[in-house]
Amino acid sequence: MAPPAIGHNGGPPLDEELRVVTWQHYCWRKAHARAWKTPPREIALARLKRAEELGMSYRDYTAVVLDKGVLL
């Protein structure tokens, strides 16, 4: 198997048929769950309000915040 290409986030393949869980897959799933944990109510409402102002969904806006580390 070839190494991941530049820009790959190191996550598991998105194939639903993958049933083998490697240590890397386990760690990636735990980190993903921790990153997408529901924030406190005030933060979630502020993100929702800003996302609506920008015409984005809450999930898309939160993905940008988590990915880039900056507020739009």
PDB file of N, CA, C, O and CB in Angstrom:
ATOM      1  N   MET A   1       0.850  -1.182   0.000  1.00  0.00           N
ATOM      2  CA  MET A   1       0.000   0.000   0.000  1.00  0.00           C
ATOM      3  C   MET A   1       0.891   1.239   0.000  1.00  0.00           C
ATOM      4  O   MET A   1       1.874   1.305   0.739  1.00  0.00           O
ATOM      5  CB  MET A   1      -0.964   0.001   1.227  1.00  0.00           C
ATOM      6  N   ALA A   2       0.547   2.210  -0.824  1.00  0.00           N
ATOM      7  CA  ALA A   2       1.337   3.433  -0.954  1.00  0.00           C
ATOM      8  C   ALA A   2       1.098   4.346   0.250  1.00  0.00           C
ATOM      9  O   ALA A   2       0.013   4.326   0.831  1.00  0.00           O
ATOM     10  CB  ALA A   2       0.988   4.171  -2.269  1.00  0.00           C
ATOM     11  N   PRO A   3       2.096   5.143   0.628  1.00  0.00           N
ATOM     12  CA  PRO A   3       1.904   6.096   1.739  1.00  0.00           C
ATOM     13  C   PRO A   3       0.901   7.171   1.328  1.00  0.00           C
ATOM     14  O   PRO A   3       0.741   7.441   0.138  1.00  0.00           O
ATOM     15  CB  PRO A   3       3.262   6.751   2.156  1.00  0.00           C
ATOM     16  N   PRO A   4       0.224   7.788   2.298  1.00  0.00           N
ATOM     17  CA  PRO A   4      -0.748   8.832   1.980  1.00  0.00           C
ATOM     18  C   PRO A   4      -0.098  10.003   1.242  1.00  0.00           C
ATOM     19  O   PRO A   4       1.080  10.301   1.435  1.00  0.00           O
ATOM     20  CB  PRO A   4      -1.420   9.331   3.257  1.00  0.00           C
ATOM     21  N   ALA A   5      -0.884  10.653   0.400  1.00  0.00           N
ATOM     22  CA  ALA A   5      -0.407  11.796  -0.374  1.00  0.00           C
ATOM     23  C   ALA A   5      -0.299  13.037   0.508  1.00  0.00           C
ATOM     24  O   ALA A   5      -0.823  13.071   1.621  1.00  0.00           O
ATOM     25  CB  ALA A   5      -1.341  12.068  -1.563  1.00  0.00           C
ATOM     26  N   ILE A   6       0.383  14.045  -0.001  1.00  0.00           N
ATOM     27  CA  ILE A   6       0.516  15.317   0.707  1.00  0.00           C
ATOM     28  C   ILE A   6      -0.879  15.891   0.933  1.00  0.00           C
ATOM     29  O   ILE A   6      -1.711  15.880   0.027  1.00  0.00           O
ATOM     30  CB  ILE A   6       1.414  16.323  -0.092  1.00  0.00           C
ATOM     31  N   GLY A   7      -1.131  16.385   2.124  1.00  0.00           N
ATOM     32  CA  GLY A   7      -2.426  16.965   2.466  1.00  0.00           C
ATOM     33  C   GLY A   7      -3.381  15.960   3.083  1.00  0.00           C
ATOM     34  O   GLY A   7      -4.477  16.335   3.501  1.00  0.00           O
ATOM     35  N   HIS A   8      -2.994  14.700   3.151  1.00  0.00           N
ATOM     36  CA  HIS A   8      -3.849  13.681   3.759  1.00  0.00           C
ATOM     37  C   HIS A   8      -3.840  13.889   5.261  1.00  0.00           C
ATOM     38  O   HIS A   8      -2.785  14.139   5.844  1.00  0.00           O
ATOM     39  CB  HIS A   8      -3.374  12.239   3.391  1.00  0.00           C
ATOM     40  N   ASN A   9      -5.007  13.788   5.901  1.00  0.00           N
ATOM     41  CA  ASN A   9      -5.083  14.056   7.333  1.00  0.00           C
ATOM     42  C   ASN A   9      -4.740  12.854   8.196  1.00  0.00           C
ATOM     43  O   ASN A   9      -4.804  12.938   9.422  1.00  0.00           O
ATOM     44  CB  ASN A   9      -6.450  14.533   7.680  1.00  0.00           C
ATOM     45  N   GLY A  10      -4.378  11.743   7.581  1.00  0.00           N
ATOM     46  CA  GLY A  10      -3.996  10.576   8.355  1.00  0.00           C
ATOM     47  C   GLY A  10      -5.166   9.790   8.901  1.00  0.00           C
ATOM     48  O   GLY A  10      -4.980   8.859   9.684  1.00  0.00           O
ATOM     49  N   GLY A  11      -6.375  10.155   8.496  1.00  0.00           N
ATOM     50  CA  GLY A  11      -7.559   9.454   8.965  1.00  0.00           C
ATOM     51  C   GLY A  11      -7.730   8.118   8.260  1.00  0.00           C
ATOM     52  O   GLY A  11      -7.016   7.807   7.306  1.00  0.00           O
ATOM     53  N   PRO A  12      -8.678   7.338   8.738  1.00  0.00           N
ATOM     54  CA  PRO A  12      -8.896   6.021   8.141  1.00  0.00           C
ATOM     55  C   PRO A  12      -9.571   6.150   6.778  1.00  0.00           C
ATOM     56  O   PRO A  12     -10.150   7.191   6.470  1.00  0.00           O
ATOM     57  CB  PRO A  12      -9.746   5.142   9.074  1.00  0.00           C
ATOM     58  N   PRO A  13      -9.499   5.104   5.965  1.00  0.00           N
ATOM     59  CA  PRO A  13     -10.223   5.121   4.690  1.00  0.00           C
ATOM     60  C   PRO A  13     -11.720   5.266   4.947  1.00  0.00           C
ATOM     61  O   PRO A  13     -12.220   4.821   5.980  1.00  0.00           O
ATOM     62  CB  PRO A  13      -9.935   3.832   3.873  1.00  0.00           C
ATOM     63  N   LEU A  14     -12.425   5.875   4.027  1.00  0.00           N
ATOM     64  CA  LEU A  14     -13.851   6.112   4.207  1.00  0.00           C
ATOM     65  C   LEU A  14     -14.698   4.966   3.673  1.00  0.00           C
ATOM     66  O   LEU A  14     -15.923   5.075   3.622  1.00  0.00           O
ATOM     67  CB  LEU A  14     -14.249   7.398   3.530  1.00  0.00           C
ATOM     68  N   ASP A  15     -14.063   3.873   3.276  1.00  0.00           N
ATOM     69  CA  ASP A  15     -14.803   2.708   2.789  1.00  0.00           C
ATOM     70  C   ASP A  15     -15.578   2.089   3.940  1.00  0.00           C
ATOM     71  O   ASP A  15     -15.032   1.846   5.017  1.00  0.00           O
ATOM     72  CB  ASP A  15     -13.847   1.664   2.150  1.00  0.00           C
ATOM     73  N   GLU A  16     -16.858   1.839   3.697  1.00  0.00           N
ATOM     74  CA  GLU A  16     -17.686   1.228   4.732  1.00  0.00           C
ATOM     75  C   GLU A  16     -17.296  -0.224   4.984  1.00  0.00           C
ATOM     76  O   GLU A  16     -17.601  -0.767   6.046  1.00  0.00           O
ATOM     77  CB  GLU A  16     -19.154   1.309   4.345  1.00  0.00           C
ATOM     78  N   GLU A  17     -16.625  -0.863   4.023  1.00  0.00           N
ATOM     79  CA  GLU A  17     -16.277  -2.270   4.150  1.00  0.00           C
ATOM     80  C   GLU A  17     -15.104  -2.497   5.094  1.00  0.00           C
ATOM     81  O   GLU A  17     -14.815  -3.642   5.440  1.00  0.00           O
ATOM     82  CB  GLU A  17     -15.956  -2.842   2.796  1.00  0.00           C
ATOM     83  N   LEU A  18     -14.423  -1.441   5.517  1.00  0.00           N
ATOM     84  CA  LEU A  18     -13.272  -1.584   6.403  1.00  0.00           C
ATOM     85  C   LEU A  18     -13.742  -2.040   7.779  1.00  0.00           C
ATOM     86  O   LEU A  18     -14.475  -1.320   8.458  1.00  0.00           O
ATOM     87  CB  LEU A  18     -12.483  -0.253   6.507  1.00  0.00           C
ATOM     88  N   ARG A  19     -13.330  -3.214   8.184  1.00  0.00           N
ATOM     89  CA  ARG A  19     -13.721  -3.742   9.489  1.00  0.00           C
ATOM     90  C   ARG A  19     -12.510  -3.933  10.400  1.00  0.00           C
ATOM     91  O   ARG A  19     -12.676  -4.120  11.605  1.00  0.00           O
ATOM     92  CB  ARG A  19     -14.463  -5.068   9.322  1.00  0.00           C
ATOM     93  N   VAL A  20     -11.310  -3.890   9.856  1.00  0.00           N
ATOM     94  CA  VAL A  20     -10.094  -4.051  10.645  1.00  0.00           C
ATOM     95  C   VAL A  20      -9.790  -2.722  11.324  1.00  0.00           C
ATOM     96  O   VAL A  20      -9.685  -1.691  10.660  1.00  0.00           O
ATOM     97  CB  VAL A  20      -8.891  -4.520   9.756  1.00  0.00           C
ATOM     98  N   VAL A  21      -9.652  -2.745  12.615  1.00  0.00           N
ATOM     99  CA  VAL A  21      -9.375  -1.524  13.366  1.00  0.00           C
ATOM    100  C   VAL A  21      -7.913  -1.548  13.797  1.00  0.00           C
ATOM    101  O   VAL A  21      -7.505  -2.391  14.596  1.00  0.00           O
ATOM    102  CB  VAL A  21     -10.325  -1.388  14.604  1.00  0.00           C
ATOM    103  N   THR A  22      -7.137  -0.623  13.264  1.00  0.00           N
ATOM    104  CA  THR A  22      -5.736  -0.521  13.637  1.00  0.00           C
ATOM    105  C   THR A  22      -5.600   0.479  14.782  1.00  0.00           C
ATOM    106  O   THR A  22      -6.551   1.183  15.124  1.00  0.00           O
ATOM    107  CB  THR A  22      -4.864  -0.098  12.421  1.00  0.00           C
ATOM    108  N   TRP A  23      -4.414   0.529  15.364  1.00  0.00           N
ATOM    109  CA  TRP A  23      -4.175   1.488  16.437  1.00  0.00           C
ATOM    110  C   TRP A  23      -4.338   2.919  15.922  1.00  0.00           C
ATOM    111  O   TRP A  23      -4.904   3.768  16.610  1.00  0.00           O
ATOM    112  CB  TRP A  23      -2.768   1.289  17.035  1.00  0.00           C
ATOM    113  N   GLN A  24      -3.840   3.185  14.707  1.00  0.00           N
ATOM    114  CA  GLN A  24      -3.967   4.522  14.112  1.00  0.00           C
ATOM    115  C   GLN A  24      -5.442   4.875  13.915  1.00  0.00           C
ATOM    116  O   GLN A  24      -5.850   6.005  14.182  1.00  0.00           O
ATOM    117  CB  GLN A  24      -3.211   4.593  12.759  1.00  0.00           C
ATOM    118  N   HIS A  25      -6.230   3.923  13.455  1.00  0.00           N
ATOM    119  CA  HIS A  25      -7.663   4.146  13.255  1.00  0.00           C
ATOM    120  C   HIS A  25      -8.342   4.456  14.581  1.00  0.00           C
ATOM    121  O   HIS A  25      -9.164   5.368  14.668  1.00  0.00           O
ATOM    122  CB  HIS A  25      -8.318   2.918  12.594  1.00  0.00           C
ATOM    123  N   TYR A  26      -7.995   3.693  15.615  1.00  0.00           N
ATOM    124  CA  TYR A  26      -8.562   3.916  16.939  1.00  0.00           C
ATOM    125  C   TYR A  26      -8.227   5.320  17.452  1.00  0.00           C
ATOM    126  O   TYR A  26      -9.107   6.031  17.938  1.00  0.00           O
ATOM    127  CB  TYR A  26      -8.050   2.856  17.921  1.00  0.00           C
ATOM    128  N   CYS A  27      -6.953   5.717  17.343  1.00  0.00           N
ATOM    129  CA  CYS A  27      -6.525   7.043  17.810  1.00  0.00           C
ATOM    130  C   CYS A  27      -7.204   8.153  17.015  1.00  0.00           C
ATOM    131  O   CYS A  27      -7.607   9.171  17.578  1.00  0.00           O
ATOM    132  CB  CYS A  27      -4.999   7.181  17.704  1.00  0.00           C
ATOM    133  N   TRP A  28      -7.327   7.953  15.706  1.00  0.00           N
ATOM    134  CA  TRP A  28      -7.971   8.964  14.864  1.00  0.00           C
ATOM    135  C   TRP A  28      -9.431   9.125  15.261  1.00  0.00           C
ATOM    136  O   TRP A  28      -9.922  10.250  15.356  1.00  0.00           O
ATOM    137  CB  TRP A  28      -7.861   8.585  13.371  1.00  0.00           C
ATOM    138  N   ARG A  29     -10.128   8.022  15.493  1.00  0.00           N
ATOM    139  CA  ARG A  29     -11.548   8.090  15.892  1.00  0.00           C
ATOM    140  C   ARG A  29     -11.716   8.804  17.232  1.00  0.00           C
ATOM    141  O   ARG A  29     -12.637   9.604  17.399  1.00  0.00           O
ATOM    142  CB  ARG A  29     -12.151   6.672  15.977  1.00  0.00           C
ATOM    143  N   LYS A  30     -10.822   8.515  18.193  1.00  0.00           N
ATOM    144  CA  LYS A  30     -10.898   9.175  19.498  1.00  0.00           C
ATOM    145  C   LYS A  30     -10.652  10.678  19.368  1.00  0.00           C
ATOM    146  O   LYS A  30     -11.357  11.478  19.982  1.00  0.00           O
ATOM    147  CB  LYS A  30      -9.882   8.556  20.470  1.00  0.00           C
ATOM    148  N   ALA A  31      -9.651  11.063  18.567  1.00  0.00           N
ATOM    149  CA  ALA A  31      -9.351  12.487  18.371  1.00  0.00           C
ATOM    150  C   ALA A  31     -10.500  13.180  17.651  1.00  0.00           C
ATOM    151  O   ALA A  31     -10.839  14.315  17.985  1.00  0.00           O
ATOM    152  CB  ALA A  31      -8.042  12.663  17.576  1.00  0.00           C
ATOM    153  N   HIS A  32     -11.092  12.530  16.688  1.00  0.00           N
ATOM    154  CA  HIS A  32     -12.228  13.100  15.951  1.00  0.00           C
ATOM    155  C   HIS A  32     -13.405  13.320  16.900  1.00  0.00           C
ATOM    156  O   HIS A  32     -14.035  14.378  16.873  1.00  0.00           O
ATOM    157  CB  HIS A  32     -12.648  12.171  14.773  1.00  0.00           C
ATOM    158  N   ALA A  33     -13.698  12.345  17.723  1.00  0.00           N
ATOM    159  CA  ALA A  33     -14.799  12.477  18.683  1.00  0.00           C
ATOM    160  C   ALA A  33     -14.524  13.595  19.681  1.00  0.00           C
ATOM    161  O   ALA A  33     -15.434  14.346  20.033  1.00  0.00           O
ATOM    162  CB  ALA A  33     -15.025  11.153  19.427  1.00  0.00           C
ATOM    163  N   ARG A  34     -13.281  13.714  20.139  1.00  0.00           N
ATOM    164  CA  ARG A  34     -12.921  14.764  21.095  1.00  0.00           C
ATOM    165  C   ARG A  34     -13.035  16.153  20.461  1.00  0.00           C
ATOM    166  O   ARG A  34     -13.484  17.099  21.109  1.00  0.00           O
ATOM    167  CB  ARG A  34     -11.493  14.540  21.620  1.00  0.00           C
ATOM    168  N   ALA A  35     -12.630  16.275  19.196  1.00  0.00           N
ATOM    169  CA  ALA A  35     -12.696  17.570  18.510  1.00  0.00           C
ATOM    170  C   ALA A  35     -14.141  17.999  18.270  1.00  0.00           C
ATOM    171  O   ALA A  35     -14.461  19.185  18.354  1.00  0.00           O
ATOM    172  CB  ALA A  35     -11.944  17.504  17.177  1.00  0.00           C
ATOM    173  N   TRP A  36     -15.011  17.038  17.972  1.00  0.00           N
ATOM    174  CA  TRP A  36     -16.407  17.365  17.665  1.00  0.00           C
ATOM    175  C   TRP A  36     -17.330  17.262  18.879  1.00  0.00           C
ATOM    176  O   TRP A  36     -18.552  17.272  18.731  1.00  0.00           O
ATOM    177  CB  TRP A  36     -16.913  16.454  16.574  1.00  0.00           C
ATOM    178  N   LYS A  37     -16.749  17.161  20.081  1.00  0.00           N
ATOM    179  CA  LYS A  37     -17.555  17.137  21.292  1.00  0.00           C
ATOM    180  C   LYS A  37     -18.381  18.434  21.370  1.00  0.00           C
ATOM    181  O   LYS A  37     -17.893  19.505  21.010  1.00  0.00           O
ATOM    182  CB  LYS A  37     -16.651  16.968  22.559  1.00  0.00           C
ATOM    183  N   THR A  38     -19.589  18.333  21.827  1.00  0.00           N
ATOM    184  CA  THR A  38     -20.460  19.501  21.906  1.00  0.00           C
ATOM    185  C   THR A  38     -19.855  20.536  22.853  1.00  0.00           C
ATOM    186  O   THR A  38     -19.562  20.227  24.008  1.00  0.00           O
ATOM    187  CB  THR A  38     -21.879  19.095  22.377  1.00  0.00           C
ATOM    188  N   PRO A  39     -19.665  21.780  22.359  1.00  0.00           N
ATOM    189  CA  PRO A  39     -19.093  22.821  23.214  1.00  0.00           C
ATOM    190  C   PRO A  39     -20.147  23.350  24.190  1.00  0.00           C
ATOM    191  O   PRO A  39     -21.324  23.006  24.074  1.00  0.00           O
ATOM    192  CB  PRO A  39     -18.525  23.976  22.357  1.00  0.00           C
ATOM    193  N   PRO A  40     -19.739  24.173  25.135  1.00  0.00           N
ATOM    194  CA  PRO A  40     -20.721  24.786  26.034  1.00  0.00           C
ATOM    195  C   PRO A  40     -21.789  25.551  25.239  1.00  0.00           C
ATOM    196  O   PRO A  40     -21.553  25.983  24.111  1.00  0.00           O
ATOM    197  CB  PRO A  40     -20.016  25.736  27.031  1.00  0.00           C
ATOM    198  N   ARG A  41     -22.950  25.706  25.845  1.00  0.00           N
ATOM    199  CA  ARG A  41     -24.110  26.302  25.176  1.00  0.00           C
ATOM    200  C   ARG A  41     -23.799  27.668  24.574  1.00  0.00           C
ATOM    201  O   ARG A  41     -24.189  27.941  23.439  1.00  0.00           O
ATOM    202  CB  ARG A  41     -25.261  26.430  26.152  1.00  0.00           C
ATOM    203  N   GLU A  42     -23.110  28.522  25.306  1.00  0.00           N
ATOM    204  CA  GLU A  42     -22.821  29.872  24.836  1.00  0.00           C
ATOM    205  C   GLU A  42     -21.964  29.852  23.569  1.00  0.00           C
ATOM    206  O   GLU A  42     -22.198  30.630  22.644  1.00  0.00           O
ATOM    207  CB  GLU A  42     -22.118  30.672  25.933  1.00  0.00           C
ATOM    208  N   ILE A  43     -20.979  28.967  23.530  1.00  0.00           N
ATOM    209  CA  ILE A  43     -20.108  28.872  22.359  1.00  0.00           C
ATOM    210  C   ILE A  43     -20.881  28.334  21.167  1.00  0.00           C
ATOM    211  O   ILE A  43     -20.739  28.837  20.053  1.00  0.00           O
ATOM    212  CB  ILE A  43     -18.893  27.977  22.655  1.00  0.00           C
ATOM    213  N   ALA A  44     -21.698  27.315  21.395  1.00  0.00           N
ATOM    214  CA  ALA A  44     -22.485  26.735  20.303  1.00  0.00           C
ATOM    215  C   ALA A  44     -23.444  27.773  19.721  1.00  0.00           C
ATOM    216  O   ALA A  44     -23.592  27.865  18.502  1.00  0.00           O
ATOM    217  CB  ALA A  44     -23.271  25.501  20.798  1.00  0.00           C
ATOM    218  N   LEU A  45     -24.090  28.548  20.577  1.00  0.00           N
ATOM    219  CA  LEU A  45     -25.024  29.569  20.091  1.00  0.00           C
ATOM    220  C   LEU A  45     -24.299  30.678  19.341  1.00  0.00           C
ATOM    221  O   LEU A  45     -24.808  31.181  18.339  1.00  0.00           O
ATOM    222  CB  LEU A  45     -25.814  30.163  21.255  1.00  0.00           C
ATOM    223  N   ALA A  46     -23.114  31.065  19.813  1.00  0.00           N
ATOM    224  CA  ALA A  46     -22.339  32.097  19.123  1.00  0.00           C
ATOM    225  C   ALA A  46     -21.892  31.595  17.748  1.00  0.00           C
ATOM    226  O   ALA A  46     -21.948  32.336  16.766  1.00  0.00           O
ATOM    227  CB  ALA A  46     -21.113  32.514  19.969  1.00  0.00           C
ATOM    228  N   ARG A  47     -21.448  30.334  17.680  1.00  0.00           N
ATOM    229  CA  ARG A  47     -21.052  29.766  16.390  1.00  0.00           C
ATOM    230  C   ARG A  47     -22.241  29.673  15.442  1.00  0.00           C
ATOM    231  O   ARG A  47     -22.118  29.965  14.252  1.00  0.00           O
ATOM    232  CB  ARG A  47     -20.429  28.380  16.584  1.00  0.00           C
ATOM    233  N   LEU A  48     -23.383  29.271  15.966  1.00  0.00           N
ATOM    234  CA  LEU A  48     -24.592  29.168  15.141  1.00  0.00           C
ATOM    235  C   LEU A  48     -24.994  30.525  14.589  1.00  0.00           C
ATOM    236  O   LEU A  48     -25.335  30.644  13.412  1.00  0.00           O
ATOM    237  CB  LEU A  48     -25.747  28.571  15.951  1.00  0.00           C
ATOM    238  N   LYS A  49     -24.957  31.547  15.433  1.00  0.00           N
ATOM    239  CA  LYS A  49     -25.315  32.893  14.991  1.00  0.00           C
ATOM    240  C   LYS A  49     -24.366  33.381  13.898  1.00  0.00           C
ATOM    241  O   LYS A  49     -24.812  33.927  12.889  1.00  0.00           O
ATOM    242  CB  LYS A  49     -25.299  33.865  16.177  1.00  0.00           C
ATOM    243  N   ARG A  50     -23.059  33.186  14.094  1.00  0.00           N
ATOM    244  CA  ARG A  50     -22.075  33.636  13.107  1.00  0.00           C
ATOM    245  C   ARG A  50     -22.198  32.840  11.806  1.00  0.00           C
ATOM    246  O   ARG A  50     -22.052  33.400  10.719  1.00  0.00           O
ATOM    247  CB  ARG A  50     -20.651  33.506  13.674  1.00  0.00           C
ATOM    248  N   ALA A  51     -22.463  31.548  11.914  1.00  0.00           N
ATOM    249  CA  ALA A  51     -22.639  30.716  10.721  1.00  0.00           C
ATOM    250  C   ALA A  51     -23.842  31.184   9.905  1.00  0.00           C
ATOM    251  O   ALA A  51     -23.783  31.243   8.677  1.00  0.00           O
ATOM    252  CB  ALA A  51     -22.811  29.238  11.115  1.00  0.00           C
ATOM    253  N   GLU A  52     -24.925  31.514  10.591  1.00  0.00           N
ATOM    254  CA  GLU A  52     -26.119  32.010   9.889  1.00  0.00           C
ATOM    255  C   GLU A  52     -25.839  33.349   9.220  1.00  0.00           C
ATOM    256  O   GLU A  52     -26.324  33.603   8.117  1.00  0.00           O
ATOM    257  CB  GLU A  52     -27.302  32.146  10.864  1.00  0.00           C
ATOM    258  N   GLU A  53     -25.060  34.213   9.878  1.00  0.00           N
ATOM    259  CA  GLU A  53     -24.702  35.506   9.278  1.00  0.00           C
ATOM    260  C   GLU A  53     -23.889  35.319   8.004  1.00  0.00           C
ATOM    261  O   GLU A  53     -24.015  36.100   7.061  1.00  0.00           O
ATOM    262  CB  GLU A  53     -23.913  36.359  10.276  1.00  0.00           C
ATOM    263  N   LEU A  54     -23.053  34.281   7.979  1.00  0.00           N
ATOM    264  CA  LEU A  54     -22.201  34.011   6.822  1.00  0.00           C
ATOM    265  C   LEU A  54     -22.885  33.125   5.777  1.00  0.00           C
ATOM    266  O   LEU A  54     -22.331  32.886   4.704  1.00  0.00           O
ATOM    267  CB  LEU A  54     -20.914  33.357   7.276  1.00  0.00           C
ATOM    268  N   GLY A  55     -24.085  32.642   6.093  1.00  0.00           N
ATOM    269  CA  GLY A  55     -24.805  31.777   5.161  1.00  0.00           C
ATOM    270  C   GLY A  55     -24.254  30.361   5.117  1.00  0.00           C
ATOM    271  O   GLY A  55     -24.350  29.680   4.096  1.00  0.00           O
ATOM    272  N   MET A  56     -23.681  29.924   6.220  1.00  0.00           N
ATOM    273  CA  MET A  56     -23.101  28.579   6.309  1.00  0.00           C
ATOM    274  C   MET A  56     -23.902  27.757   7.301  1.00  0.00           C
ATOM    275  O   MET A  56     -24.678  28.293   8.093  1.00  0.00           O
ATOM    276  CB  MET A  56     -21.604  28.636   6.728  1.00  0.00           C
ATOM    277  N   SER A  57     -23.703  26.444   7.245  1.00  0.00           N
ATOM    278  CA  SER A  57     -24.302  25.596   8.266  1.00  0.00           C
ATOM    279  C   SER A  57     -23.402  25.624   9.501  1.00  0.00           C
ATOM    280  O   SER A  57     -22.223  25.970   9.417  1.00  0.00           O
ATOM    281  CB  SER A  57     -24.501  24.132   7.743  1.00  0.00           C
ATOM    282  N   TYR A  58     -23.967  25.259  10.630  1.00  0.00           N
ATOM    283  CA  TYR A  58     -23.186  25.210  11.872  1.00  0.00           C
ATOM    284  C   TYR A  58     -22.018  24.244  11.726  1.00  0.00           C
ATOM    285  O   TYR A  58     -20.903  24.542  12.156  1.00  0.00           O
ATOM    286  CB  TYR A  58     -24.079  24.792  13.063  1.00  0.00           C
ATOM    287  N   ARG A  59     -22.272  23.086  11.118  1.00  0.00           N
ATOM    288  CA  ARG A  59     -21.228  22.068  10.968  1.00  0.00           C
ATOM    289  C   ARG A  59     -20.093  22.561  10.072  1.00  0.00           C
ATOM    290  O   ARG A  59     -18.923  22.334  10.381  1.00  0.00           O
ATOM    291  CB  ARG A  59     -21.823  20.777  10.393  1.00  0.00           C
ATOM    292  N   ASP A  60     -20.423  23.235   8.964  1.00  0.00           N
ATOM    293  CA  ASP A  60     -19.384  23.769   8.079  1.00  0.00           C
ATOM    294  C   ASP A  60     -18.565  24.841   8.786  1.00  0.00           C
ATOM    295  O   ASP A  60     -17.339  24.860   8.680  1.00  0.00           O
ATOM    296  CB  ASP A  60     -20.010  24.343   6.800  1.00  0.00           C
ATOM    297  N   TYR A  61     -19.237  25.727   9.503  1.00  0.00           N
ATOM    298  CA  TYR A  61     -18.539  26.797  10.218  1.00  0.00           C
ATOM    299  C   TYR A  61     -17.617  26.212  11.290  1.00  0.00           C
ATOM    300  O   TYR A  61     -16.468  26.631  11.426  1.00  0.00           O
ATOM    301  CB  TYR A  61     -19.553  27.774  10.858  1.00  0.00           C
ATOM    302  N   THR A  62     -18.130  25.243  12.045  1.00  0.00           N
ATOM    303  CA  THR A  62     -17.332  24.622  13.091  1.00  0.00           C
ATOM    304  C   THR A  62     -16.138  23.883  12.494  1.00  0.00           C
ATOM    305  O   THR A  62     -15.056  23.881  13.080  1.00  0.00           O
ATOM    306  CB  THR A  62     -18.190  23.663  13.921  1.00  0.00           C
ATOM    307  N   ALA A  63     -16.325  23.260  11.339  1.00  0.00           N
ATOM    308  CA  ALA A  63     -15.215  22.562  10.678  1.00  0.00           C
ATOM    309  C   ALA A  63     -14.095  23.538  10.333  1.00  0.00           C
ATOM    310  O   ALA A  63     -12.918  23.216  10.494  1.00  0.00           O
ATOM    311  CB  ALA A  63     -15.706  21.847   9.402  1.00  0.00           C
ATOM    312  N   VAL A  64     -14.456  24.726   9.860  1.00  0.00           N
ATOM    313  CA  VAL A  64     -13.444  25.734   9.531  1.00  0.00           C
ATOM    314  C   VAL A  64     -12.728  26.202  10.794  1.00  0.00           C
ATOM    315  O   VAL A  64     -11.507  26.358  10.799  1.00  0.00           O
ATOM    316  CB  VAL A  64     -14.086  26.935   8.806  1.00  0.00           C
ATOM    317  N   VAL A  65     -13.483  26.422  11.854  1.00  0.00           N
ATOM    318  CA  VAL A  65     -12.886  26.866  13.119  1.00  0.00           C
ATOM    319  C   VAL A  65     -11.924  25.798  13.655  1.00  0.00           C
ATOM    320  O   VAL A  65     -10.822  26.118  14.101  1.00  0.00           O
ATOM    321  CB  VAL A  65     -13.993  27.174  14.167  1.00  0.00           C
ATOM    322  N   LEU A  66     -12.343  24.541  13.610  1.00  0.00           N
ATOM    323  CA  LEU A  66     -11.472  23.466  14.105  1.00  0.00           C
ATOM    324  C   LEU A  66     -10.265  23.270  13.203  1.00  0.00           C
ATOM    325  O   LEU A  66      -9.177  22.962  13.691  1.00  0.00           O
ATOM    326  CB  LEU A  66     -12.252  22.156  14.217  1.00  0.00           C
ATOM    327  N   ASP A  67     -10.435  23.440  11.900  1.00  0.00           N
ATOM    328  CA  ASP A  67      -9.346  23.194  10.956  1.00  0.00           C
ATOM    329  C   ASP A  67      -8.314  24.315  10.979  1.00  0.00           C
ATOM    330  O   ASP A  67      -7.113  24.055  11.054  1.00  0.00           O
ATOM    331  CB  ASP A  67      -9.899  23.030   9.547  1.00  0.00           C
ATOM    332  N   LYS A  68      -8.776  25.555  10.916  1.00  0.00           N
ATOM    333  CA  LYS A  68      -7.861  26.697  10.809  1.00  0.00           C
ATOM    334  C   LYS A  68      -7.525  27.327  12.151  1.00  0.00           C
ATOM    335  O   LYS A  68      -6.491  27.981  12.278  1.00  0.00           O
ATOM    336  CB  LYS A  68      -8.454  27.742   9.911  1.00  0.00           C
ATOM    337  N   GLY A  69      -8.369  27.146  13.149  1.00  0.00           N
ATOM    338  CA  GLY A  69      -8.100  27.708  14.461  1.00  0.00           C
ATOM    339  C   GLY A  69      -8.393  29.198  14.558  1.00  0.00           C
ATOM    340  O   GLY A  69      -7.935  29.866  15.486  1.00  0.00           O
ATOM    341  N   VAL A  70      -9.159  29.723  13.598  1.00  0.00           N
ATOM    342  CA  VAL A  70      -9.523  31.141  13.615  1.00  0.00           C
ATOM    343  C   VAL A  70     -11.023  31.276  13.401  1.00  0.00           C
ATOM    344  O   VAL A  70     -11.654  30.417  12.785  1.00  0.00           O
ATOM    345  CB  VAL A  70      -8.740  31.934  12.529  1.00  0.00           C
ATOM    346  N   LEU A  71     -11.576  32.344  13.909  1.00  0.00           N
ATOM    347  CA  LEU A  71     -12.989  32.631  13.697  1.00  0.00           C
ATOM    348  C   LEU A  71     -13.144  33.442  12.423  1.00  0.00           C
ATOM    349  O   LEU A  71     -12.371  34.366  12.169  1.00  0.00           O
ATOM    350  CB  LEU A  71     -13.595  33.385  14.906  1.00  0.00           C
ATOM    351  N   LEU A  72     -14.141  33.095  11.627  1.00  0.00           N
ATOM    352  CA  LEU A  72     -14.379  33.827  10.380  1.00  0.00           C
ATOM    353  C   LEU A  72     -15.085  35.132  10.645  1.00  0.00           C
ATOM    354  O   LEU A  72     -15.367  35.881   9.710  1.00  0.00           O
ATOM    355  CB  LEU A  72     -15.193  32.988   9.409  1.00  0.00           C
TER     356      LEU A  72
END
